[in-house]
Amino acid sequence: MIKDSREIKIKKSLRSRITDVDWDNLPFGKVFSDHMLVMDYKDGQWEDAEIMPFEDLQMHPATSAIHYGQSIFEGMKANKDEDGNVLIFRPHLNAKRFTESCERMCMPAIAEEVFVDLIKKVVDLDRDWIPNKPGYSLYIRPFMFATDDFIGIKPSDTYKFIIFTCPVGAYYTAPVNVKIEEYYTRAAQGGVGRAKTAGNYAASLYPAKLAQEQGFHQLIWTDAAEHKYIEESGTMNIVFEIDGKMVTPSEDMDTILRGVTKRSVVEIAKHWGITVEERKVTVEEVVNALREGRVTDAFGAGTAATIAQIAKIGFRDELFELPSIESRTTSNKIKTYLTDLKSGKIEDELNWLVEF
Ligand code: COI
């Protein structure tokens, strides 16, 4: 059942917490704005949404999302231009991906225009929470989870959809070191790798922890069948510059999340005349190119991570140091472009921003 546009009830918080925030020290995902939007699904339809003060949820211990993982989410960012207009980066792409996640996880969809509209409403109410500093944003987290209090495996009949927001700084504060993973897997063909569902992140924790113990920030996941092809990096998609061409795994496979930032990187690179190859990328070709010094740039692309330049790549017992960050013409240019665009400093030539 697709949610149509309806009235939203608004209950404002009696005291804003905004003056308690240390704006010079904003850890990612730990500071929450004053309000959240909540919308319940029952009897086959979405009820009216309500915006209310950000607060704890009360849940039945048998809430099915906790036990069986019917839970999906999105992430996007809002900034302000110098006139105070709010700019949200490509929310319609997140809305589309959310619909796809709903379908894969047997959850009720929300019409994409309604999804974007609800986001605008909650961001508008907490627009003072949008940081003004370069590289900082208001991170928007819409999510949906199954709320039936029931022990048993079936799609829930009831759901909760919530949107809250957090002012954030960088997710990665420095270039990252990543390891090509050849044993553990993030997603297998036919599984839920393309859906932005909670379990994909839970499954990545243990292998990522092992890699962190070896000094890496993240893994580069490879395909589950043969560990022959590069997929993504869990918190972000991955892009290489090899022999002067941008090379990135194609998202045609259902094991890779269709990243909004990565899509934007590909589109802007093509717009600038850079050759982009979206295709199957083998571990072998990347490792050979690393050995031969033909990888001139490599970076992760994600909403939280933005453009996370990669300093080192580990593969088995080899550790490859990539060229200096200053020499990374492509990722530096894209990073600056996206930061400037999101804060309205340059023209929105590709019509990516929703402004209000
Ligand atoms: C995002 O980029 O929005 C994500 O959900 C990834 C997570 C590392 C925060």
Residues whose N, C-alpha, C, O or C-beta is under 5 A from the ligand:
A	BS01	COI	G75 T235 G302 T303 A304 A305
